[in-house]
């Protein structure tokens, strides 16, 4: 991979000690030469392997400081391009098997084998969660990460359990894990220095009203897949009801990859409309309504081998014509790029275990 790559990715990184900086460079060079290998295999001798473990256990070393140089390099690559930059956001997890899982933390609940009484065995999964933002060009060229957050839970509580105790829409966004979507949007926008070029792309988890408002505040764009049928127009109707009356503007063939990396092709019937979207009832005093564009793209004649494609997208970007709607569908179809990044990272993580 070469020394030049290592220098480019670490030039903006300062761990507070020249020896730590040099160790990071040496580690990246070794891992770059042997991607996906375990640490002992990558470093090839016990002395360098022990040095790597000492590096990771150093209290002055954190993921933010390690990634600082890469973020700076991503910003330089972004500035070297013209036109829109798609910033893909998503979350993944790294699972571990540990005798003392509480020292690592938990990511969620896994459903295991069916027990004799008919119920499925459930257990908490030990590991870390990562929420990342990956910048790419509209042609699909990766430019690097622009933000990343790592965390685990001391005690996992499922969303369903929380809903039995409190209405999630009335909990301030700052107290939710979903705040990570807003944090990454803000950090990525600041890193690029050109908010008007950025289009933050997310799946249904990113359908957060506060995200719409933050994007407006920062003067940046977003394109997310909706999962909430929000109040619309004067508040007496919803997005779904308005869109049900909208005629198709035409069709579009989209190619995409699923979570397993398998290629698919679908012919979609496209509908689009501009409407007033209102905040949830419990948040109407805090947030104002937004004028947004809605795109519904539903697959015609889907195969029986998979679920039909039905994308419900919401954006603050212009969508006045069928061509502009198709443009946004093509951008959203590129979201599989971050799935590929996560899958590659998980494969190398498995080798490190």
Buried (B, 14 or more C-beta within 10 A) or exposed (E): EEEEEBBBBBBBBEBEEEEBBEBBBBBBBBBBEBEBBBBBEBBEEEEBBEBBEEBEEBEEBEEEBBBBBBBBBBBEBBBEBEEBBBBBBBBBBBBBEEEEBEEBBBBBBEEEEEEEEEEEEEEBBBBBBBBBBBBBBBEEEBBBBBBBBBEBBEEBEEEEEEEEEEEEEEEEBEEBBBBBBBBBBBBBBEBBEEBEBBBBBBBEBBBBBBBBBBBBEBEBBBBBBBEBEBBBBEEEBBBBEBBEEEEBBEEBEBEBBEEEEEEBEBBBBBBBBEBBBBBBEEBEEEBEBBEBBBBBBBBEEBEEEEEEBBBBBBBBBEBEEBEBBBBBBBBBBBBBBBBEBBBEBBEBBEBBE
